[in-house]
Amino acid sequence: MVLMDASSLVESYGLIVKKVLSSYPHESSLSRQAEEFERQLICDDAAHHYLLLDVGWQQGKRFASIIFHLDIKDGIVWVQQDNTDWQLVKRLILEGIPLKDMVLAFHSPSMRQYIDELS
């Protein structure tokens, strides 16, 4: 097993997060119904913030909808928001980020200890 320094670990996790978010399917019910639709992957590699969101117009109204929001803090991937049933955490694990290096921040701190391994 190769040990990585903290900056290499954060860089590696950032690459994995971008790879997994980039693989999220583009087609959705929202994209089919919207007058204008754009899926945006926003990556701030310097501050380690990653967002996947949909923006556009639907029935004359503007929408901006966060699909995923992840941050990397001190070598830990914080899943701030996951508005899908796509099994994001499982995909991150399969790509090499261990569950012990993730926080499911969309759950309250008091509930995180009870989260099933592949939530």
Backbone as CSV, one residue per row, in Angstrom:
resi,resn,N_x,N_y,N_z,CA_x,CA_y,CA_z,C_x,C_y,C_z
1,MET,0.838,-1.180,0.000,0.000,0.000,0.000,0.885,1.246,0.000
2,VAL,0.570,2.174,-0.888,1.333,3.410,-1.010,0.654,4.496,-0.187
3,LEU,1.422,5.136,0.696,0.874,6.238,1.482,1.075,7.539,0.722
4,MET,0.042,8.380,0.722,0.106,9.666,0.038,0.171,10.778,1.058
5,ASP,0.875,11.857,0.684,0.829,13.023,1.553,-0.537,13.681,1.391
6,ALA,-0.859,14.599,2.289,-2.202,15.197,2.334,-2.575,15.886,1.024
7,SER,-1.638,16.621,0.420,-1.989,17.342,-0.815,-2.203,16.375,-1.972
8,SER,-1.440,15.282,-2.030,-1.645,14.279,-3.080,-2.979,13.570,-2.902
9,LEU,-3.347,13.307,-1.655,-4.618,12.658,-1.362,-5.776,13.557,-1.803
10,VAL,-5.716,14.832,-1.460,-6.770,15.772,-1.848,-6.850,15.870,-3.373
11,GLU,-5.714,15.928,-4.033,-5.703,15.997,-5.501,-6.312,14.733,-6.105
12,SER,-5.938,13.575,-5.565,-6.480,12.305,-6.045,-7.992,12.244,-5.840
13,TYR,-8.459,12.636,-4.663,-9.894,12.632,-4.387,-10.625,13.605,-5.304
14,GLY,-10.018,14.763,-5.568,-10.633,15.721,-6.478,-10.813,15.138,-7.874
15,LEU,-9.810,14.427,-8.366,-9.910,13.788,-9.692,-11.017,12.744,-9.710
16,ILE,-11.111,11.969,-8.631,-12.169,10.950,-8.543,-13.542,11.614,-8.511
17,VAL,-13.702,12.644,-7.703,-14.992,13.347,-7.618,-15.389,13.872,-8.993
18,LYS,-14.467,14.501,-9.700,-14.779,15.040,-11.037,-15.145,13.916,-12.009
19,LYS,-14.422,12.806,-11.950,-14.723,11.672,-12.832,-16.128,11.139,-12.576
20,VAL,-16.465,10.944,-11.299,-17.774,10.392,-10.955,-18.889,11.377,-11.321
21,LEU,-18.733,12.652,-10.983,-19.770,13.634,-11.322,-19.933,13.768,-12.828
22,SER,-18.825,13.666,-13.568,-18.895,13.760,-15.037,-19.641,12.580,-15.645
23,SER,-19.689,11.461,-14.942,-20.351,10.279,-15.489,-21.853,10.252,-15.210
24,TYR,-22.357,11.240,-14.468,-23.800,11.277,-14.175,-24.565,11.472,-15.479
25,PRO,-25.612,10.688,-15.709,-26.337,10.774,-16.985,-26.881,12.179,-17.258
26,HIS,-26.740,12.609,-18.503,-27.206,13.943,-18.880,-28.729,13.984,-19.065
27,GLU,-29.276,12.924,-19.564,-30.712,12.872,-19.834,-31.498,12.772,-18.530
28,SER,-32.529,13.583,-18.394,-33.412,13.522,-17.228,-34.790,13.992,-17.649
29,SER,-35.772,13.771,-16.800,-37.121,14.258,-17.113,-37.116,15.776,-17.208
30,LEU,-36.291,16.417,-16.381,-36.186,17.871,-16.414,-35.633,18.342,-17.752
31,SER,-34.595,17.673,-18.267,-33.994,18.094,-19.535,-34.973,17.921,-20.686
32,ARG,-35.845,16.939,-20.606,-36.825,16.717,-21.675,-37.962,17.740,-21.627
33,GLN,-38.257,18.286,-20.455,-39.377,19.210,-20.302,-38.974,20.668,-20.422
34,ALA,-37.717,20.974,-20.228,-37.270,22.362,-20.162,-37.192,22.993,-21.545
35,GLU,-37.524,24.283,-21.597,-37.393,25.052,-22.833,-35.914,25.281,-23.140
36,GLU,-35.162,25.615,-22.119,-33.708,25.734,-22.197,-33.163,24.913,-21.050
37,PHE,-32.075,24.176,-21.321,-31.526,23.295,-20.285,-30.025,23.200,-20.462
38,GLU,-29.315,23.312,-19.344,-27.874,23.108,-19.364,-27.461,22.436,-18.056
39,ARG,-26.669,21.378,-18.178,-26.092,20.740,-16.994,-24.679,21.291,-16.853
40,GLN,-24.343,21.776,-15.662,-23.038,22.385,-15.420,-22.296,21.641,-14.327
41,LEU,-21.041,21.292,-14.627,-20.131,20.751,-13.624,-19.195,21.891,-13.251
42,ILE,-19.258,22.314,-12.019,-18.467,23.453,-11.542,-17.431,22.913,-10.559
43,CYS,-16.160,23.127,-10.889,-15.057,22.602,-10.087,-14.133,23.744,-9.680
44,ASP,-13.961,23.905,-8.406,-12.987,24.852,-7.869,-11.888,24.008,-7.226
45,ASP,-10.862,23.692,-8.028,-9.800,22.811,-7.539,-8.942,23.465,-6.474
46,ALA,-8.861,24.785,-6.473,-8.047,25.479,-5.467,-8.694,25.390,-4.083
47,ALA,-10.011,25.557,-4.023,-10.729,25.517,-2.741,-11.420,24.171,-2.503
48,HIS,-11.373,23.271,-3.511,-11.901,21.906,-3.396,-13.418,21.867,-3.209
49,HIS,-14.117,22.620,-4.066,-15.582,22.615,-4.094,-16.021,22.078,-5.452
50,TYR,-17.031,21.205,-5.449,-17.487,20.561,-6.679,-19.012,20.522,-6.678
51,LEU,-19.598,21.023,-7.765,-21.056,21.072,-7.901,-21.467,20.543,-9.263
52,LEU,-22.558,19.816,-9.301,-23.210,19.472,-10.550,-24.611,20.032,-10.445
53,LEU,-24.998,20.861,-11.408,-26.316,21.461,-11.334,-26.943,21.593,-12.702
54,ASP,-28.252,21.718,-12.709,-29.029,21.977,-13.911,-29.529,23.409,-13.835
55,VAL,-29.446,24.110,-14.944,-29.989,25.460,-15.037,-30.770,25.576,-16.337
56,GLY,-31.739,26.475,-16.362,-32.502,26.684,-17.583,-33.833,27.357,-17.321
57,TRP,-34.718,27.155,-18.286,-36.065,27.715,-18.231,-37.072,26.610,-18.462
58,GLN,-38.140,26.635,-17.656,-39.213,25.663,-17.792,-40.531,26.375,-17.523
59,GLN,-41.452,26.288,-18.467,-42.769,26.916,-18.356,-42.653,28.382,-17.959
60,GLY,-41.703,29.086,-18.599,-41.535,30.516,-18.377,-40.860,30.896,-17.074
61,LYS,-40.354,29.931,-16.327,-39.694,30.219,-15.051,-38.250,29.720,-15.081
62,ARG,-37.371,30.506,-14.480,-35.965,30.148,-14.379,-35.768,29.114,-13.280
63,PHE,-34.913,28.136,-13.524,-34.581,27.177,-12.477,-33.065,26.989,-12.407
64,ALA,-32.600,26.703,-11.226,-31.228,26.291,-10.966,-31.339,25.235,-9.874
65,SER,-30.959,24.023,-10.207,-31.186,22.895,-9.309,-29.878,22.167,-9.048
66,ILE,-29.473,22.097,-7.785,-28.256,21.375,-7.425,-28.542,19.878,-7.434
67,ILE,-27.720,19.144,-8.169,-27.810,17.687,-8.182,-26.883,17.131,-7.104
68,PHE,-25.605,17.540,-7.176,-24.607,17.126,-6.189,-23.771,18.326,-5.768
69,HIS,-23.370,18.334,-4.518,-22.423,19.328,-3.991,-21.476,18.569,-3.066
70,LEU,-20.177,18.618,-3.396,-19.156,17.967,-2.582,-18.029,18.942,-2.310
71,ASP,-17.419,18.818,-1.144,-16.234,19.582,-0.770,-15.196,18.591,-0.268
72,ILE,-13.936,18.959,-0.375,-12.870,18.174,0.241,-12.206,19.070,1.266
73,LYS,-12.288,18.633,2.533,-11.723,19.397,3.650,-10.802,18.484,4.439
74,ASP,-9.542,18.886,4.549,-8.569,18.122,5.339,-8.532,16.647,4.949
75,GLY,-8.601,16.365,3.655,-8.517,14.985,3.177,-9.791,14.183,3.314
76,ILE,-10.880,14.835,3.669,-12.178,14.173,3.823,-13.140,14.744,2.784
77,VAL,-13.842,13.847,2.078,-14.850,14.259,1.100,-16.168,14.462,1.837
78,TRP,-16.656,15.696,1.807,-17.933,16.038,2.428,-18.999,16.041,1.336
79,VAL,-19.923,15.092,1.385,-21.046,15.063,0.456,-22.107,15.978,1.056
80,GLN,-22.104,17.218,0.592,-23.000,18.238,1.151,-24.437,18.043,0.685
81,GLN,-24.573,17.611,-0.569,-25.921,17.443,-1.107,-25.906,16.355,-2.169
82,ASP,-26.906,15.493,-2.121,-27.122,14.450,-3.127,-28.627,14.346,-3.308
83,ASN,-29.106,14.902,-4.406,-30.548,14.932,-4.662,-30.963,13.845,-5.650
84,THR,-30.357,12.666,-5.530,-30.639,11.576,-6.463,-30.728,10.252,-5.715
85,ASP,-31.065,9.226,-6.463,-30.975,7.855,-5.958,-29.911,7.094,-6.757
86,TRP,-28.918,7.817,-7.250,-27.883,7.307,-8.164,-26.759,6.576,-7.454
87,GLN,-26.754,6.496,-6.163,-25.746,5.807,-5.353,-24.366,6.443,-5.514
88,LEU,-24.316,7.754,-5.332,-23.074,8.511,-5.456,-21.980,7.969,-4.537
89,VAL,-22.297,7.723,-3.281,-21.294,7.266,-2.315,-20.715,5.926,-2.762
90,LYS,-21.560,5.012,-3.189,-21.078,3.711,-3.662,-20.131,3.895,-4.851
91,ARG,-20.444,4.806,-5.754,-19.588,5.044,-6.924,-18.244,5.646,-6.501
92,LEU,-18.267,6.531,-5.518,-17.011,7.106,-5.021,-16.151,6.027,-4.372
93,ILE,-16.771,5.121,-3.635,-16.043,4.012,-3.014,-15.424,3.120,-4.091
94,LEU,-16.203,2.782,-5.110,-15.693,1.930,-6.186,-14.519,2.562,-6.927
95,GLU,-14.480,3.889,-6.956,-13.386,4.594,-7.631,-12.174,4.795,-6.728
96,GLY,-12.300,4.469,-5.426,-11.121,4.504,-4.572,-11.160,5.409,-3.361
97,ILE,-12.293,6.039,-3.075,-12.392,6.860,-1.863,-13.050,6.002,-0.785
98,PRO,-12.320,5.655,0.271,-12.927,4.810,1.304,-14.007,5.567,2.085
99,LEU,-14.988,4.817,2.549,-16.080,5.423,3.313,-15.553,6.182,4.523
100,LYS,-14.473,5.709,5.131,-13.919,6.383,6.304,-13.425,7.791,5.969
101,ASP,-13.227,8.081,4.688,-12.790,9.410,4.245,-13.939,10.226,3.665
102,MET,-15.173,9.881,4.048,-16.347,10.623,3.585,-17.237,10.986,4.756
103,VAL,-17.887,12.125,4.627,-18.915,12.559,5.566,-20.173,12.821,4.756
104,LEU,-21.268,12.203,5.149,-22.556,12.460,4.494,-23.186,13.655,5.192
105,ALA,-22.736,14.834,4.790,-23.083,16.068,5.497,-24.542,16.466,5.328
106,PHE,-25.246,15.851,4.397,-26.677,16.158,4.248,-27.502,15.505,5.351
107,HIS,-26.858,14.635,6.153,-27.495,14.097,7.355,-27.006,14.898,8.563
108,SER,-27.847,15.055,9.549,-27.453,15.813,10.737,-26.285,15.112,11.432
109,PRO,-25.432,15.884,12.107,-24.291,15.277,12.805,-24.689,14.145,13.753
110,SER,-25.807,14.289,14.416,-26.221,13.251,15.369,-26.672,11.960,14.670
111,MET,-27.072,12.043,13.411,-27.551,10.863,12.680,-26.449,10.157,11.892
112,ARG,-25.329,10.818,11.631,-24.294,10.240,10.761,-23.740,8.935,11.287
113,GLN,-23.704,8.752,12.590,-23.152,7.514,13.153,-24.000,6.292,12.820
114,TYR,-25.247,6.518,12.416,-26.163,5.415,12.120,-26.299,5.124,10.630
115,ILE,-25.572,5.861,9.799,-25.716,5.723,8.354,-25.180,4.371,7.906
116,ASP,-25.972,3.692,7.092,-25.564,2.431,6.498,-24.342,2.655,5.617
117,GLU,-23.460,1.680,5.547,-22.191,1.818,4.835,-22.353,2.322,3.414
118,LEU,-23.365,1.918,2.694,-23.500,2.323,1.297,-24.676,3.277,1.081
119,SER,-24.930,4.154,2.013,-26.022,5.127,1.872,-25.790,6.032,0.705
